[in-house]
Amino acid sequence: MIDSTNFYEVIREFELLPGAIENVSTQAFQTVYGSPRASLAKGIVYLFLSAQPIPRLVGESRIIYIGQTKGSFKNRYFQYSSLHASSKANKLKFEAIIREYGPITIAVCPFKRFGSSLLEAEGQLLWWYFQNHCEYPPVNYTKTKVRNDAVQA
């Protein structure tokens, strides 16, 4: 059984993609987003993680974003490497995270562990995060209507 109380134990079991985004440059994003492993990670939920925890309304967390993709992580994000490095809002956001909390890594896991669809699995992770911190991750703009307190693992 997975619920909000063991959410972070389960997160530690996610697979880390190789490399880390250590600076806000197109090359830094491309290195992580374009790795061979990122090409293989399909039908997943994923986390953007800071090296150091970020204070939240309740507690702290290294999770800065929770997402999902049917296709590969590379197909989802590689095309946005330049945008993540150069658009004014993204550049400010990612520079602040890296400056204050260290390099950003990506962790992935097959979505079926958390729900019957990609949206349900993503929503479930967002709900458990919310239950732990009374707010969503700092880079998530999408909220969730999924409110299951637990799922069978």
URDADA-V259374 format. One record per backbone hydrogen bond with DSSP energy under -0.5 kcal/mol. NH is the residue of the N-H (numbers start at 1). CO is the residue of the C=O. E is the energy in kcal/mol with one decimal. If there is no record, write none. Layout:
<<NH CO E> <NH CO E>>
This chain:
<<2 151 -2.9> <4 149 -0.7> <6 3 -1.0> <7 3 -0.5> <10 6 -2.1> <11 7 -2.1> <12 8 -1.4> <13 10 -1.5> <14 11 -1.8> <15 108 -2.7> <17 106 -3.0> <21 104 -3.2> <22 20 -1.0> <25 23 -1.5> <29 25 -2.0> <30 26 -2.9> <31 27 -2.3> <32 28 -1.2> <33 29 -3.2> <34 30 -2.4> <35 32 -1.1> <39 35 -1.2> <40 36 -0.9> <40 37 -0.6> <41 37 -1.2> <42 40 -1.2> <43 70 -1.2> <43 71 -0.7> <44 69 -2.0> <45 109 -2.6> <46 67 -2.4> <47 107 -2.6> <48 65 -2.1> <49 47 -0.5> <49 105 -3.1> <50 62 -2.9> <51 103 -0.9> <52 101 -2.7> <54 61 -3.1> <56 59 -3.0> <58 133 -0.9> <61 54 -1.9> <64 48 -3.1> <65 48 -1.2> <67 46 -2.5> <69 44 -2.3> <73 38 -0.8> <73 41 -1.7> <74 38 -2.0> <76 72 -2.0> <77 73 -2.3> <78 74 -2.4> <80 77 -2.4> <81 78 -1.8> <84 80 -3.0> <85 81 -1.3> <86 82 -2.1> <87 83 -2.1> <91 87 -3.2> <92 88 -2.2> <93 89 -2.5> <94 90 -3.2> <95 91 -2.5> <96 92 -2.1> <97 93 -2.2> <98 94 -2.5> <99 95 -2.7> <100 96 -2.6> <101 97 -3.1> <102 98 -1.5> <104 21 -2.1> <105 49 -2.5> <107 47 -2.3> <108 15 -2.9> <109 45 -2.0> <111 43 -2.0> <113 110 -1.2> <114 111 -2.7> <115 111 -0.7> <121 117 -2.5> <122 118 -2.6> <123 119 -2.5> <124 120 -2.4> <125 121 -2.1> <126 122 -2.5> <127 123 -2.4> <128 124 -2.4> <129 125 -2.4> <130 126 -2.6> <131 127 -2.8> <132 128 -1.6> <133 129 -2.1> <134 130 -3.3> <139 64 -2.1> <140 137 -1.1> <151 2 -2.1>>
